[in-house]
Amino acid sequence: MSFRPERLAEVIKKEVSDLLRQMKDPRIGFVTVTTVEVSSDLRYARVFVSVLGDDEQQNATLKALQRAQGFVRSKLGKRIRLRHTPEVSFALDHSIGEGVRLIRIIDDLGKGQPSRQDG
C-alpha cells in the first residue's frame, strides 16, 4: 500500500491520538492531536497538539511529548507498515485557544451594545 502525505498524515493523526490516550505519563495533560503535517518524502511528521491548561501546563506537556518522540515513533512503526517510519516531532497548536479568545471578545462586544428587539 502506497501512502500519499495527506493520507499518511490522517493515519498518523489517528494512531498518535490513540497512543497518547494510552500513555500513563502524569506529565502529559489533556492533549488533543489537531493536525499532522508530513513531508513530501514521508520521512518527517510534525504533530500539532492542543493542550488544555495554562502556558506552564502546556509547556510541561510539550516537553514530555518531545521526550517521548522515540517511544511514539517506535510504536507508530509497529502500527503502520512503512519502509521508513517518519521522524515525529510535536508542536503546540494555539488555534483553539485563539478561537476561544475571539469568542470571548465577540461576546463582550455584544454585551456592551444595546440589544435590538423588534416590537
C-alpha positions in Angstrom: 0.0 0.0 0.0 1.5 3.3 -1.0 0.8 6.4 1.0 0.5 10.0 -0.1 1.5 12.6 2.5 -2.2 13.6 3.1 -3.3 10.0 3.7 -0.4 9.2 5.9 -1.0 12.3 7.9 -4.5 11.2 8.7 -3.3 7.7 9.7 -0.6 9.2 11.9 -3.1 11.5 13.5 -5.4 8.6 14.4 -2.6 6.4 15.7 -0.8 9.1 17.7 -4.1 10.2 19.2 -4.7 6.6 20.3 -1.2 6.2 21.6 -1.4 9.4 23.7 -4.7 8.3 25.2 -3.0 5.0 26.3 0.1 6.7 27.8 0.3 6.8 31.6 2.8 9.7 31.9 1.5 12.1 34.5 3.4 15.0 32.8 1.2 14.7 29.8 -2.0 16.6 30.4 -5.2 16.6 28.4 -3.9 16.5 24.8 -5.7 16.6 21.5 -4.0 16.0 18.2 -5.3 18.7 15.9 -3.2 18.3 12.7 -0.3 16.3 11.3 2.0 17.6 8.5 4.0 15.0 6.6 6.9 15.9 4.4 6.7 15.0 0.7 9.3 12.2 1.1 7.3 10.8 4.1 10.4 11.0 6.3 9.2 13.6 8.8 5.9 14.1 10.6 5.1 17.2 12.6 2.2 16.6 15.1 0.4 19.6 16.2 -1.3 19.3 19.6 -3.7 21.4 21.7 -3.2 21.1 25.4 -5.9 22.1 28.0 -4.4 24.3 30.7 -2.3 27.4 31.2 1.0 28.2 29.5 3.0 26.4 32.2 1.0 23.2 31.8 1.2 23.4 28.0 5.0 23.8 28.0 5.4 20.9 30.5 3.2 18.7 28.4 5.1 19.7 25.2 8.5 18.8 26.9 7.1 15.4 28.0 5.9 14.8 24.4 9.3 15.8 23.0 11.0 13.3 25.3 8.5 10.6 24.2 9.2 11.1 20.5 11.3 7.9 20.2 8.7 5.9 22.0 5.9 7.3 19.8 7.9 6.7 16.7 8.7 3.0 17.6 5.0 2.3 18.5 4.0 4.1 15.3 6.4 1.9 13.3 4.7 -1.2 14.7 1.2 0.0 13.8 1.9 1.4 10.3 3.7 -0.7 7.8 6.2 1.6 6.0 9.7 1.1 4.8 10.8 4.1 6.9 8.9 5.3 9.9 8.7 9.1 9.9 10.6 11.1 12.4 7.9 12.5 14.7 8.1 16.0 16.3 5.5 17.8 18.4 4.4 21.4 18.3 1.7 23.3 20.1 -1.3 24.4 18.2 -2.7 27.6 19.6 -5.6 27.9 17.2 -8.2 26.5 19.7 -7.1 29.0 22.4 -7.2 31.8 19.9 -10.7 30.8 18.9 -11.9 30.8 22.5 -10.3 34.2 23.0 -12.0 35.6 19.9 -15.4 34.2 21.0 -14.9 36.0 24.4 -14.1 39.3 22.7 -17.2 39.0 20.5 -19.4 38.1 23.5 -18.0 41.1 25.4 -18.7 43.4 22.5 -22.3 42.0 22.2 -22.9 42.7 25.9 -21.7 46.3 25.6 -24.2 47.2 22.9 -27.9 47.8 23.4 -29.9 44.8 22.2 -32.3 45.3 19.3 -35.7 44.0 19.8 -38.4 44.1 17.2 -41.7 45.1 18.8 
